[in-house]
Amino acid sequence: MRQFAVEADGGSRGNPGPAGYGAVVVDAATGETLTETAGFLGTVTNNTAEYRGLIAGLRAARDLDPEARVEVRMDSRLVVEQMAGRWRIKHPGLRELAAEAAGILPPDQVTYTWIPRAENQHADRLANEAMDAGVRGERWDPAASTADLPAPAAAPPDLSTPTTFVLLRHGETALTPEKRFSGSGGSDPALSEAGRRQAARTAEALAARGTVEAVVSSPLLRCRQTAEAVAGRLGLPVAVDEGLRETAFGAWEGLTFGEVRESWPEELNAWLASPDVAPAGGESFAEVAARVAETRDRLRAAHAGRTVLLVSHVTPVKTLVRLALGAPWQALFRMELAAASLSEIACYADGNASVRLLNDTGHLR
């Protein structure tokens, strides 16, 4: 399931006065702007304009994908708290607008988050553009959008201690040397004898390093076995997180790339060409990226400032590295990731990240 962020705002010059709204839909996994919308409202209040921005943003998200999960981010505490059900809506006009907004997508697909005004400048600029155009008697034109406006001042870098994720791909299974698709929907193979040796050597290397403070594993057996070998040597428990599981490859599970090419040539070409295409019965790269990004953010908050070992698979590890670099999705095909290899990223509270290590196998020699 795709995940969007809707950033919305509205403003009124006079309250009531000439008013406008703006909203932007962003891909939650990549940060890519998917669509913008804005409009002039005539003479209304500031609260009405903010609700109109919310409605426009939700409609734009629904038009892109009616099944997507949406996080609404607004600097209006009133709208966020009222839509989240924590504050009563006393004004009858706002009750009507809130009901209209609530009916655009199923309630279980939408969450609401308050953000500071400084983090909502894209939507704010769209609303002001719409107001300016309306005052001039013109319609807002997407072609004259925020690209022509000065960029907001950059926020100072976050200098606090980052959360460090040491990324460990599981050890070999019987399928690994044959380079077969082995995801979440297959036979869940155990570590081979070679894989168990790799896990033991990794455990010794990480014990010598002495920095890992927590261990979190994919639920799949090969990862849990690798994680338990390392955690046992470190004297730590193993937590399991569904978000770290491998891509579900559907009908391609257990097959080699060549076998898939022979049986599903068109489907394979489409999969290689777009992150939104999934194997039959499986997951797309976009879906995996959304899941992995949510898991990263949740674990970063839970382990702020600590060093955490994440035991996972090829696609999630590559995705974490790709997101840290801000690289396009095609970068997944340009990284080598050996069994039992170590990579490392540092994630800061402001969303910035850095890659410190990729595909290190020195401990296995």
C-alpha positions in Angstrom: 0.0 0.0 0.0 1.4 3.4 -1.0 1.9 6.1 1.7 1.4 9.8 1.1 2.0 12.9 3.1 -0.5 15.7 2.6 0.8 19.1 3.6 -2.1 21.7 3.6 -2.7 25.3 4.6 -5.1 28.1 4.2 -5.0 31.8 4.9 -7.2 34.9 5.0 -6.1 38.5 4.8 -8.5 40.1 7.2 -10.2 37.1 8.8 -12.6 37.3 7.2 -11.0 38.6 4.0 -9.5 37.5 0.7 -8.6 33.9 1.3 -6.9 31.0 -0.4 -5.7 27.5 0.2 -2.8 25.3 -0.9 -2.0 21.6 -0.6 0.8 19.3 -1.8 0.9 15.5 -1.9 4.3 13.9 -1.2 5.4 10.3 -1.6 6.2 9.4 2.0 8.9 6.9 1.0 10.9 9.1 -1.4 9.9 12.7 -0.5 8.9 13.3 -4.2 6.2 15.9 -4.8 3.4 14.2 -6.6 0.9 17.0 -7.1 0.1 20.5 -6.0 -3.3 22.2 -5.7 -4.4 25.7 -4.7 -7.4 28.0 -5.1 -8.9 31.4 -4.2 -11.9 31.3 -1.9 -13.2 34.9 -2.0 -13.9 36.4 1.4 -13.9 33.7 4.2 -12.2 33.2 7.6 -8.8 31.7 8.2 -10.2 28.5 9.7 -12.5 28.0 6.7 -9.5 28.4 4.4 -7.4 25.9 6.4 -10.2 23.3 6.1 -10.5 24.0 2.4 -6.8 23.2 2.1 -7.3 20.0 3.9 -10.2 19.0 1.7 -8.2 19.8 -1.5 -5.2 17.8 -0.3 -7.2 14.7 0.6 -9.0 14.8 -2.7 -5.7 15.1 -4.5 -4.3 12.1 -2.6 -7.5 10.1 -3.3 -7.2 10.8 -7.0 -3.7 9.5 -7.0 -4.5 6.3 -5.1 -7.8 5.8 -3.3 -6.2 3.0 -1.2 -3.1 4.9 -0.1 -2.4 5.6 3.6 -2.2 9.4 4.2 -0.6 11.4 6.9 -2.0 14.9 7.0 0.6 17.5 8.2 -0.7 20.9 9.0 0.4 23.8 11.2 -3.2 24.5 12.2 -3.6 23.0 15.7 -7.3 23.6 15.5 -7.9 21.5 12.3 -5.5 18.7 13.4 -7.1 18.3 16.9 -10.6 18.6 15.6 -10.1 16.1 12.8 -8.3 13.7 15.1 -11.4 13.8 17.4 -9.6 15.3 20.4 -11.4 18.8 20.2 -15.1 19.5 19.8 -16.2 21.4 16.7 -18.5 24.1 17.9 -18.9 26.2 14.7 -21.6 24.7 12.4 -19.8 25.8 9.3 -16.6 24.0 10.4 -18.6 20.9 11.3 -19.8 20.7 7.7 -16.3 21.1 6.4 -14.9 18.5 8.8 -17.6 16.0 7.8 -16.7 16.7 4.1 -13.0 16.1 4.8 -13.8 12.9 6.8 -15.8 11.4 3.9 -13.1 11.7 1.3 -11.1 8.6 2.4 -11.8 5.8 4.9 -10.9 7.1 8.4 -8.5 4.2 9.0 -6.4 5.4 6.1 -5.8 8.9 7.4 -3.8 10.2 10.4 -3.2 13.8 11.5 0.0 15.4 12.6 0.7 19.0 13.8 3.9 20.5 12.4 5.5 23.9 13.0 4.7 26.6 10.5 8.3 26.5 9.3 7.8 23.0 8.1 4.7 23.8 6.2 6.1 26.5 3.9 5.3 24.7 0.6 1.6 24.6 1.3 1.7 28.1 2.8 3.3 29.5 -0.4 0.7 27.8 -2.6 -2.1 29.4 -0.5 -0.5 32.8 -0.8 0.0 32.4 -4.6 -3.7 31.6 -4.9 -4.7 34.6 -2.8 -2.4 36.9 -4.9 -3.9 35.5 -8.1 -7.5 35.9 -6.8 -6.9 39.5 -5.7 -5.7 40.3 -9.3 -8.9 38.6 -10.7 -6.9 35.7 -12.0 -6.9 31.9 -11.4 -4.0 30.2 -9.8 -1.7 28.6 -12.4 0.4 25.6 -11.5 2.9 26.6 -14.1 3.8 29.7 -12.0 4.1 27.7 -8.8 6.8 27.7 -6.1 9.7 27.0 -8.4 9.7 30.8 -9.2 9.7 31.8 -5.5 12.8 32.0 -3.3 13.5 28.8 -1.4 13.0 29.0 2.3 16.1 29.4 4.5 17.8 26.1 5.2 17.4 24.8 8.7 20.6 24.5 10.7 22.0 20.9 10.7 21.1 18.6 13.5 24.3 18.2 15.6 22.8 15.8 18.2 23.9 12.2 18.5 22.4 10.2 15.6 20.8 6.8 15.8 23.2 4.4 14.2 21.8 1.4 12.3 24.3 -1.4 11.7 22.7 -3.3 8.8 23.4 -7.0 8.6 22.2 -9.1 5.8 21.4 -12.7 7.0 23.9 -15.5 6.3 23.6 -17.9 3.4 20.8 -20.4 2.9 20.6 -23.2 0.3 19.0 -20.7 -2.1 21.6 -18.0 -1.8 24.5 -19.4 -4.0 21.9 -20.2 -6.7 20.7 -16.5 -6.6 17.0 -17.5 -6.3 14.3 -15.1 -5.4 13.8 -15.7 -1.7 11.3 -13.3 -0.1 8.5 -13.2 2.4 6.1 -15.5 0.6 8.4 -18.5 0.0 9.5 -21.5 2.0 11.4 -19.5 4.7 14.6 -21.4 4.4 17.0 -21.9 7.4 20.7 -21.0 7.4 22.9 -23.5 5.6 26.1 -24.7 7.3 28.0 -21.9 5.5 25.4 -19.4 6.8 25.9 -20.6 10.4 29.6 -20.1 10.1 29.1 -16.6 8.7 26.8 -15.7 11.5 29.3 -16.9 14.1 32.1 -14.9 12.5 29.9 -11.8 12.4 29.1 -12.3 16.0 32.8 -12.3 16.9 33.4 -9.2 14.8 30.6 -7.2 16.4 31.6 -8.3 19.9 35.1 -7.0 19.2 33.6 -3.7 18.0 31.6 -3.4 21.2 29.2 -0.7 20.0 25.9 -2.5 19.4 23.3 -1.8 22.1 20.2 -3.5 20.7 19.4 -6.2 18.1 16.2 -6.1 15.9 15.5 -8.8 13.3 13.2 -9.6 10.4 10.7 -12.3 11.4 12.0 -14.7 8.7 13.9 -17.7 10.0 17.2 -17.0 8.3 17.4 -13.6 9.9 16.3 -14.7 13.3 19.0 -17.4 13.3 21.6 -14.9 12.3 20.4 -12.4 14.9 20.3 -15.0 17.7 23.9 -16.0 16.9 25.0 -12.4 17.2 22.8 -11.4 20.1 23.9 -14.5 22.1 27.5 -13.5 21.8 26.7 -9.9 22.8 24.4 -10.9 25.7 21.4 -9.0 24.2 17.8 -10.1 23.5 16.4 -10.2 19.9 13.4 -8.0 19.0 11.5 -9.0 15.9 10.0 -6.3 13.6 7.7 -7.2 10.6 8.9 -4.0 8.8 12.3 -5.6 8.2 11.0 -8.6 6.3 12.1 -9.2 2.7 10.0 -8.2 -0.3 7.2 -10.7 -1.2 8.1 -11.9 -4.7 4.8 -13.7 -5.2 4.9 -16.2 -8.1 8.6 -15.7 -8.6 9.6 -17.1 -5.2 12.3 -19.8 -5.4 13.0 -19.1 -9.1 16.2 -17.7 -10.6 16.3 -14.5 -12.6 16.7 -16.5 -15.8 13.7 -18.7 -15.0 11.5 -15.6 -14.4 12.8 -14.0 -17.6 11.7 -17.2 -19.5 8.2 -17.5 -18.0 7.3 -13.8 -17.3 9.4 -11.7 -19.8 6.9 -8.8 -20.0 6.2 -8.7 -16.3 9.9 -8.8 -15.5 10.6 -5.9 -17.8 7.8 -3.9 -16.2 9.1 -4.7 -12.7 12.6 -3.5 -13.7 11.2 -0.3 -15.2 8.9 0.9 -12.4 9.0 0.9 -8.6 5.2 0.6 -8.6 5.0 -2.7 -10.4 4.9 -5.9 -8.3 5.3 -9.6 -9.3 2.0 -11.4 -9.4 0.9 -11.9 -5.8 3.9 -9.9 -4.5 5.1 -6.4 -3.4 6.4 -3.5 -5.4 9.6 -1.7 -4.6 7.5 1.4 -3.7 5.5 -0.6 -1.2 8.7 -2.0 0.4 10.2 1.5 0.5 7.2 2.9 2.4 7.3 0.0 4.9 11.0 0.3 5.4 10.9 4.1 5.8 8.1 3.8 8.5 10.1 1.1 10.3 13.3 3.2 10.2 11.5 6.2 11.6 9.9 4.2 14.4 13.1 2.5 15.4 15.0 5.8 15.2 12.6 7.3 17.7 12.6 4.3 20.0 16.4 4.0 20.0 17.4 7.7 19.8 21.1 8.2 20.0 21.9 4.4 20.3 23.6 1.9 18.0 21.2 -0.8 16.8 21.9 -3.9 14.8 19.2 -4.5 12.1 19.3 -8.0 10.7 17.4 -8.0 7.4 17.5 -8.9 3.7 18.8 -7.5 0.4 16.0 -5.2 -0.5 15.3 -3.6 2.9 19.1 -3.0 3.5 19.6 -1.5 0.1 16.5 0.6 0.6 17.7 2.0 3.9 21.0 2.9 2.2 19.2 4.4 -0.8 16.9 6.5 1.4 19.9 7.7 3.4 21.6 8.8 0.2 18.5 10.4 -1.3 19.2 8.2 -4.4 16.5 7.2 -7.0 14.9 3.8 -6.7 17.1 2.5 -9.6 20.1 2.6 -7.2 18.8 -0.7 -5.8 20.2 -2.4 -8.9 23.6 -0.7 -8.5 24.5 -2.0 -5.1 26.2 -5.3 -4.2 25.2 -6.9 -0.9 26.8 -10.2 0.0 25.4 -12.7 2.5 26.4 -11.7 6.1 27.7 -8.4 4.9 27.7 -5.3 7.1 26.6 -1.8 6.2 25.9 1.2 8.4 23.9 4.4 8.3 23.5 7.3 10.8 20.0 8.8 11.1 19.4 12.2 12.6 16.2 13.5 14.3 15.8 16.1 11.6 15.5 13.5 8.9 19.1 13.8 7.5 21.3 10.7 7.3 24.7 9.6 6.2 26.1 6.3 4.9 29.2 5.1 6.8 29.7 1.6 5.4 28.4 -0.6 2.6 28.8 -4.4 2.0 31.7 -5.0 4.3 32.7 -8.6 4.3 36.2 -8.3 5.9 35.0 -10.2 9.0 34.2 -13.3 6.9 37.7 -13.8 5.6 
